[in-house]
C-alpha cells in the first residue's frame, strides 16, 4: 500500500473542505451522455481516503454536471461517509418547494450556477427567482465564473437577495491585473460589505505558475486581508479539468499558511466561516 504523504500544516479541529465533487462509480450512478467520456474517477470511498490523509473533519460536496440534476451520488456519499457533510445542488427551475425542503433536511445548503460549465449565459430572472425561493431555507447561491466573467454579472450580484459564494477565487485572473483589475474590485467590494463570500479553491486552475502558485497565493492573501470573515477554502478534489497534473491535496493544504499566516485567521477560514455558512 502506498504511504500517504503527511501535511506540514495541521488543520484545526473542525476544519472543513468546502469544495469537493463525487463522481460515480458509473455502474451505480450513471453519467449524462454529454459527460460520459470525460468524467473523472472520483467515488466517495476515494474522497474519504483523501480527507483522512489531510486531517479534515468536515466537507461540502458540490454536485457536478456530470450526473445532471440527479443528486443520488451526493446523497449516498453523505449518508455513508465518515464525517460531517453539507452539499450544494444543481437543480432544474421546475423543482418543487417540497423537494427543496426535503434536500434541506438531507444537508443541502445551496444551489450552484456555472455559466462556465453550462456553456451559456446565466438567465438572470431565473437565478433571482430561485434565490427568492430558497431564502426561507437560509440557503445560498454558489456562482462559478471564469476568466474575469464576474464583471459581466456585476448587476446580478447587486440584485441577489440571499448570501452568495464565488467559487475558485471568483474567477479573478491573476495574469490580467491582479488586485488592480475590475474583477478583483467587484469581488473585494462584496466580501468587504459582507454580502458575498470568496472560496480559495481550485488554486492550480487559477494560477499561471507552478507550485506553490505564487500569483494565486497573492490574490488569496489580498482577499484574506480585506475580509477574513468571508473567506473559505476547498481542495476541488478530484480536480476536474486538471488531469494528471493535479497538485496533491496535501500540498494544497500546506499553502494555507502562506496567505493566512496566523492561527486565528486560519481558524476563521477553516472552521468558523464554514460553520456559519453551512450550519455545522
Buried (B, 14 or more C-beta within 10 A) or exposed (E): EEEBEEBEBEBBEBBBBBBBBBBBEBEEBBBEEEBEEEBBEBBBEBBBEBBEBBBBBBBBBBBBBBBBEBBEBBBBBBEEBEBBBBBBBBBEEEBEEEBBEEBBEBBBBBBBBBBBBEEEEBBEEEBBEBBEBBBEBEBBBBBBBBEBBBBEBBEBBEEBEBBBBBBBBBBBBBEBBBBEBBBBBBBBBBBEEEBBBBBBBBBBBBBEEEBBBEBBBBBBBBBBBBBBBBBBBBBBBBBBEBEEEBBBBBBBBBBBBBBBEEEEBBBBBBBBBBBBBBEB
